[in-house]
Amino acid sequence: NEEAEHKGWCDTELSTNEQTRKEKTEAVETLHAEIDMLEASVAKLTEDITELTKAVAELDAAMSEATKLRQDEKSVNTETVKDAGEAQTAVAQALTVLKEFYAKAGEATALLQQQPEAPEIFDKPYQGMQSENG
């Protein structure tokens, strides 16, 4: 009888162990599938990171180039503004010179149009040499 009880206990334990093995095997298979899925996800994300890092580097290069162009354009614009200011000053000075010149020229021509007075050596009107030719 004791043997029968021991066999019953062994059968029960074997059945329990077999059930536990099945559960554990399923858990291991599930975990392996999850590991494979996560490894694929890691590979995809690593690829995405590589692409995005490259894109960021390209954007940084483009931004650097654009900044350089803006700085070059700014220096050209600053020089143009400076030249325009100098030109404006030169034009204002030229206008002043021309106004002064034409004002003086107007006075000078006004003086030329006046009737000159006879020099003092002519104290009486000239009669000519009428008596000698006569």
Secondary structure, 3 states (H helix, E strand, C coil): CHHHHHHHHHHHHHHHHHHHHHHHHHHHHHHHHHHHHHHHHHHHHHHHHHHHHHHHHHHHHHHHHHHHHHHHHHHHHHHHHHHHHHHHHHHHHHHHHHHHHHHHHHHHHHHHCCCCCCCCCCCCCCCCCHHHHC
